[in-house]
Amino acid sequence: MSNEPILRVKNLKTYFDVTKGIFAKKQIVKAVDDVSFDVMRNETFGLVGESGCGKSTLGRTIVKLYDPNEGSIEFEGRDIAQIKGKDLKEYHKDVQMIFQDPYASLNPRMTVGEIIKEPMNIHGIYDTDAEREVRAVELIKIVGLKPDHIRRYPFEFSGGQRQRIGVARALALDPKFIVCDEPISALDVSIQAQVINLLDDIQEKLGLSYLFIAHDLSMVKHISDRIGVMYLGHMMEIGPSNEVYHRPLHPYTVALLSAIPIPDPKIAKEKKRIVLEGEIPSPINPPTGCVFSTRCSKATERCRRETPQMVQVGNRQVSCFLYEK
């Protein structure tokens, strides 16, 4: 893993106008609200948090499926936050995405070969269809499928195999960076480990960088070098995966980790689970001050008034007044 960031996100904001009706009060969903982090070369940066916290929106904004309202997305030193047209097409050669639902993201009317070759056709890679066919067969082998699978359709495969096809398609343009948007959440537990190991192997062979989005902290710990914890559009904590997992700093991270099941019944009995009170606030009307203050047992009046900034604690960053110097 290099010390040089391939991706640098600064003060990123992605909002959606969900106002219904001409005369209705304006309603804005603050899906991603002032998020900053770096991803190093050859690194897997894990992104975790409860459903609806903005993880997928952040990933889709980085891939430019959504346009950010504010902030910068620097890829290899160039800000791509507002690029369009030809520049955006070039960016998509370097940055690809693996989607959560392997069936919904594959065209059921196309064969596996056509699905994998489609990005090559769009970007004009290789001169002939025969060359693209050879490359498609190579990619099929890389993801652990058989060459004759190239003639089949998505419905003929299991969920795990379909996700492998999605991985092959993401690799078709030889990208440098892949956003993995909950790529294992729709799969059986026995298949999840296979897909994780496949992503690990591909990263080692091709020198890729990943943004790995998931809500399962134990799985993210297994694949990630560093972890970012999100809550209601904000980044709460960033640090090396082992340290975040074994010595969490932010009260929200502590609560998330306490919910992870332990296979040993004796240890599980002794473990105290922290149950967060109340519902997640609406991203349309988030709390003032710290967004976690309404569910935090350590919240003070200051937390409800002021928004904490990210502070450095050793080799970690945490957004909490408890760690101010």
C-alpha positions as CSV (number, residue, x, y, z in Angstrom):
1,M,0.0,0.0,0.0
2,S,1.4,3.4,-1.0
3,N,1.4,6.5,1.1
4,E,0.1,8.5,-1.8
5,P,-3.6,9.1,-2.0
6,I,-5.3,8.1,-5.3
7,L,-8.6,9.7,-4.2
8,R,-9.0,12.7,-1.9
9,V,-12.5,13.8,-1.0
10,K,-12.9,17.2,0.7
11,N,-16.0,18.8,2.3
12,L,-18.3,16.8,-0.1
13,K,-22.0,17.6,0.0
14,T,-24.7,15.8,-2.0
15,Y,-28.2,17.0,-1.4
16,F,-31.5,16.0,-3.0
17,D,-34.6,18.2,-3.4
18,V,-37.6,16.0,-2.4
19,T,-40.2,18.8,-2.3
20,K,-43.6,17.6,-3.3
21,G,-45.9,20.1,-5.0
22,I,-45.4,23.7,-6.2
23,F,-46.6,25.4,-3.0
24,A,-45.1,22.9,-0.6
25,K,-42.4,23.8,1.9
26,K,-38.9,23.1,0.4
27,Q,-37.5,19.8,1.6
28,I,-33.8,19.0,1.1
29,V,-32.3,15.6,2.0
30,K,-28.7,16.0,3.1
31,A,-27.5,12.6,2.1
32,V,-23.8,13.4,2.3
33,D,-23.0,16.5,4.4
34,D,-19.4,17.8,4.6
35,V,-17.5,14.5,4.3
36,S,-13.7,14.4,3.9
37,F,-11.3,11.4,3.6
38,D,-8.5,9.9,1.5
39,V,-8.0,6.6,-0.1
40,M,-4.4,5.5,-0.7
41,R,-3.1,3.6,-3.7
42,N,-3.6,-0.2,-3.4
43,E,-5.7,0.4,-0.3
44,T,-9.1,-0.9,0.6
45,F,-11.0,1.8,2.5
46,G,-14.1,0.4,4.2
47,L,-17.2,2.5,4.7
48,V,-19.7,1.4,7.3
49,G,-22.9,2.7,9.0
50,E,-26.6,2.0,9.4
51,S,-28.9,1.8,6.4
52,G,-29.7,5.3,5.2
53,C,-26.6,7.0,6.5
54,G,-25.4,8.1,3.0
55,K,-22.8,5.4,2.2
56,S,-24.2,4.4,-1.2
57,T,-24.8,8.0,-2.1
58,L,-21.2,8.9,-1.3
59,G,-20.0,6.0,-3.5
60,R,-22.3,7.0,-6.4
61,T,-21.1,10.6,-6.1
62,I,-17.5,9.5,-6.3
63,V,-18.3,7.5,-9.5
64,K,-20.2,10.6,-10.8
65,L,-23.6,8.9,-11.0
66,Y,-24.7,11.8,-8.8
67,D,-23.3,15.4,-9.0
68,P,-22.2,16.9,-5.7
69,N,-23.6,20.2,-4.5
70,E,-20.3,21.3,-2.9
71,G,-16.8,20.1,-2.2
72,S,-14.1,18.4,-4.3
73,I,-13.3,14.9,-5.5
74,E,-9.6,14.7,-6.4
75,F,-8.6,11.7,-8.4
76,E,-4.9,11.4,-9.0
77,G,-4.5,15.1,-8.1
78,R,-7.3,16.3,-10.5
79,D,-10.7,17.6,-9.2
80,I,-13.4,15.7,-11.1
81,A,-16.4,17.0,-9.0
82,Q,-17.9,19.0,-11.9
83,I,-16.5,17.3,-15.0
84,K,-18.8,16.4,-17.9
85,G,-18.8,15.0,-21.4
86,K,-15.5,13.6,-22.8
87,D,-13.6,14.2,-19.5
88,L,-16.2,12.2,-17.6
89,K,-16.0,9.4,-20.1
90,E,-12.2,9.2,-19.6
91,Y,-12.7,9.3,-15.8
92,H,-15.0,6.3,-16.0
93,K,-12.2,4.2,-17.6
94,D,-10.3,4.6,-14.3
95,V,-13.1,4.5,-11.8
96,Q,-15.7,1.7,-12.0
97,M,-18.5,0.3,-9.7
98,I,-19.7,-3.1,-8.5
99,F,-23.4,-2.8,-7.6
100,Q,-25.3,-4.3,-4.6
101,D,-27.8,-6.4,-6.6
102,P,-26.0,-8.6,-9.1
103,Y,-29.2,-9.4,-10.9
104,A,-30.7,-6.0,-11.3
105,S,-27.4,-4.5,-12.5
106,L,-27.0,-7.0,-15.4
107,N,-29.1,-6.7,-18.6
108,P,-31.2,-9.9,-18.8
109,R,-31.3,-9.7,-22.6
110,M,-27.6,-9.8,-23.0
111,T,-25.2,-12.8,-22.8
112,V,-22.4,-12.6,-20.3
113,G,-19.9,-12.0,-23.1
114,E,-22.0,-9.0,-24.4
115,I,-22.3,-7.6,-20.9
116,I,-18.5,-7.7,-20.3
117,K,-17.7,-6.4,-23.9
118,E,-20.2,-3.5,-23.6
119,P,-17.8,-1.1,-21.8
120,M,-15.1,-1.9,-24.3
121,N,-17.4,-1.1,-27.2
122,I,-18.5,2.2,-25.6
123,H,-14.9,3.3,-24.9
124,G,-13.5,2.0,-28.3
125,I,-11.0,-0.4,-26.6
126,Y,-9.6,-3.0,-29.1
127,D,-10.0,-2.8,-32.8
128,T,-12.1,-5.9,-33.5
129,D,-14.9,-7.9,-31.7
130,A,-12.6,-10.9,-31.8
131,E,-10.1,-9.1,-29.6
132,R,-12.8,-8.0,-27.2
133,E,-14.0,-11.6,-27.1
134,V,-10.6,-12.8,-26.1
135,R,-10.4,-10.2,-23.3
136,A,-13.9,-11.1,-22.1
137,V,-12.8,-14.8,-21.8
138,E,-9.7,-13.7,-19.8
139,L,-11.9,-11.8,-17.4
140,I,-14.3,-14.6,-17.0
141,K,-11.4,-16.9,-16.0
142,I,-10.0,-14.2,-13.6
143,V,-13.3,-14.1,-11.7
144,G,-13.4,-17.9,-11.4
145,L,-16.0,-18.8,-14.1
146,K,-15.6,-21.1,-17.1
147,P,-15.0,-19.8,-20.6
148,D,-18.2,-21.4,-22.0
149,H,-20.2,-19.3,-19.5
150,I,-19.7,-16.4,-21.9
151,R,-22.6,-17.6,-24.1
152,R,-25.1,-17.8,-21.2
153,Y,-27.6,-15.3,-19.8
154,P,-27.6,-13.9,-16.2
155,F,-30.7,-15.9,-15.2
156,E,-28.7,-19.1,-15.7
157,F,-26.4,-18.3,-12.8
158,S,-26.5,-18.2,-9.0
159,G,-26.3,-15.0,-7.1
160,G,-22.6,-15.5,-6.3
161,Q,-21.8,-16.2,-10.0
162,R,-23.8,-13.2,-11.1
163,Q,-21.7,-11.0,-8.8
164,R,-18.6,-12.5,-10.3
165,I,-19.9,-11.4,-13.7
166,G,-20.4,-7.9,-12.2
167,V,-16.8,-7.9,-11.1
168,A,-15.6,-9.0,-14.5
169,R,-17.5,-6.1,-16.1
170,A,-16.0,-3.6,-13.7
171,L,-12.5,-4.9,-14.7
172,A,-13.2,-4.6,-18.4
173,L,-11.6,-1.2,-18.8
174,D,-8.6,-1.9,-16.6
175,P,-9.7,0.6,-13.9
176,K,-7.4,1.9,-11.1
177,F,-10.2,2.4,-8.5
178,I,-13.4,0.4,-7.9
179,V,-16.3,1.4,-5.7
180,C,-17.8,-1.8,-4.2
181,D,-21.4,-0.8,-3.1
182,E,-22.4,-3.5,-0.7
183,P,-21.3,-6.2,-3.2
184,I,-22.0,-9.1,-0.7
185,S,-25.1,-8.1,1.1
186,A,-27.5,-9.8,-1.3
187,L,-25.5,-13.1,-1.2
188,D,-25.6,-16.2,1.1
189,V,-23.1,-16.1,3.9
190,S,-21.2,-19.0,2.4
191,I,-20.8,-17.2,-0.8
192,Q,-19.8,-13.8,0.8
193,A,-16.4,-15.1,1.8
194,Q,-15.7,-16.3,-1.7
195,V,-16.5,-12.9,-3.3
196,I,-14.4,-11.2,-0.6
197,N,-11.4,-13.5,-1.3
198,L,-11.9,-12.9,-5.1
199,L,-11.7,-9.1,-4.6
200,D,-8.6,-9.6,-2.4
201,D,-6.9,-11.7,-5.1
202,I,-7.7,-9.3,-7.9
203,Q,-6.4,-6.3,-5.9
204,E,-3.1,-8.1,-5.3
205,K,-2.7,-9.1,-9.0
206,L,-3.8,-5.8,-10.5
207,G,-2.8,-3.2,-7.9
208,L,-6.3,-1.8,-7.5
209,S,-7.7,0.6,-4.9
210,Y,-11.2,-0.1,-3.4
211,L,-13.9,1.9,-1.6
212,F,-15.8,-1.0,0.1
213,I,-19.2,-0.1,1.3
214,A,-21.1,-2.4,3.8
215,H,-23.1,-2.3,7.0
216,D,-21.4,-5.5,8.4
217,L,-18.4,-4.2,10.4
218,S,-16.9,-7.7,10.9
219,M,-16.8,-8.3,7.1
220,V,-15.4,-4.8,6.5
221,K,-12.6,-5.4,9.0
222,H,-11.6,-8.6,7.1
223,I,-11.1,-6.8,3.8
224,S,-10.2,-3.2,4.7
225,D,-6.9,-1.5,5.5
226,R,-8.8,1.5,7.0
227,I,-12.4,2.1,8.0
228,G,-14.6,5.2,7.9
229,V,-17.8,5.2,10.0
230,M,-20.7,7.2,8.7
231,Y,-23.9,8.4,10.5
232,L,-26.6,10.6,8.9
233,G,-24.4,11.9,6.1
234,H,-21.4,12.7,8.4
235,M,-18.1,10.9,8.9
236,M,-17.8,10.0,12.6
237,E,-14.5,8.2,12.8
238,I,-11.6,7.1,10.4
239,G,-8.7,4.8,11.3
240,P,-6.9,1.6,10.7
241,S,-9.4,-1.3,10.6
242,N,-7.8,-3.3,13.5
243,E,-7.7,-0.2,15.8
244,V,-11.3,0.9,15.0
245,Y,-12.5,-2.6,15.5
246,H,-10.7,-3.3,18.8
247,R,-10.5,0.2,20.3
248,P,-13.3,2.3,18.9
249,L,-13.3,6.0,19.9
250,H,-16.6,7.5,18.8
251,P,-19.7,6.5,20.9
252,Y,-21.5,5.5,17.6
253,T,-18.7,3.2,16.6
254,V,-18.7,1.6,20.1
255,A,-22.5,1.0,19.7
256,L,-22.1,-0.5,16.2
257,L,-19.4,-2.9,17.3
258,S,-21.4,-4.0,20.4
259,A,-24.1,-5.3,18.0
260,I,-21.7,-7.8,16.2
261,P,-22.7,-11.4,17.2
262,I,-20.0,-13.5,18.8
263,P,-20.0,-17.3,18.0
264,D,-18.7,-18.2,21.5
265,P,-21.8,-18.3,23.9
266,K,-19.7,-17.7,27.0
267,I,-18.1,-14.6,25.6
268,A,-21.3,-13.5,24.1
269,K,-23.1,-13.7,27.5
270,E,-20.5,-11.5,29.2
271,K,-20.5,-9.0,26.3
272,K,-22.7,-5.9,27.0
273,R,-24.7,-4.7,24.0
274,I,-25.3,-1.0,23.7
275,V,-28.8,-0.4,22.4
276,L,-29.2,3.1,20.8
277,E,-32.3,4.8,22.0
278,G,-34.8,6.3,19.5
279,E,-34.9,6.3,15.7
280,I,-32.4,7.7,13.3
281,P,-33.3,11.4,12.7
282,S,-34.6,12.4,9.3
283,P,-31.9,13.6,6.9
284,I,-34.4,16.3,5.8
285,N,-34.4,17.8,9.3
286,P,-31.2,16.6,11.0
287,P,-30.5,17.7,14.7
288,T,-28.5,20.8,15.4
289,G,-25.0,20.4,16.7
290,C,-23.7,16.8,16.5
291,V,-26.0,14.7,14.4
292,F,-25.6,11.8,16.9
293,S,-26.4,13.8,20.0
294,T,-30.1,12.7,20.1
295,R,-29.0,9.0,20.6
296,C,-25.7,9.4,22.4
297,S,-25.5,8.6,26.1
298,K,-22.5,10.9,26.5
299,A,-24.1,13.9,24.8
300,T,-23.8,17.3,26.6
301,E,-25.5,20.7,25.9
302,R,-22.6,21.7,23.8
303,C,-23.1,18.6,21.6
304,R,-26.6,19.8,20.9
305,R,-25.5,23.3,20.1
306,E,-22.2,22.9,18.2
307,T,-21.1,20.6,15.4
308,P,-17.8,18.9,16.3
309,Q,-14.9,19.0,13.8
310,M,-12.7,16.1,12.9
311,V,-9.7,15.9,15.3
312,Q,-6.6,13.8,15.0
313,V,-6.1,11.2,17.8
314,G,-2.9,9.3,17.1
315,N,-3.3,7.8,13.6
316,R,-7.1,8.2,13.7
317,Q,-9.6,11.0,13.1
318,V,-12.8,11.3,15.2
319,S,-15.6,13.9,15.1
320,C,-16.4,14.2,18.9
321,F,-15.9,16.8,21.6
322,L,-14.7,14.0,24.0
323,Y,-11.3,14.0,22.2
324,E,-10.7,17.7,21.9
325,K,-7.3,18.7,23.3
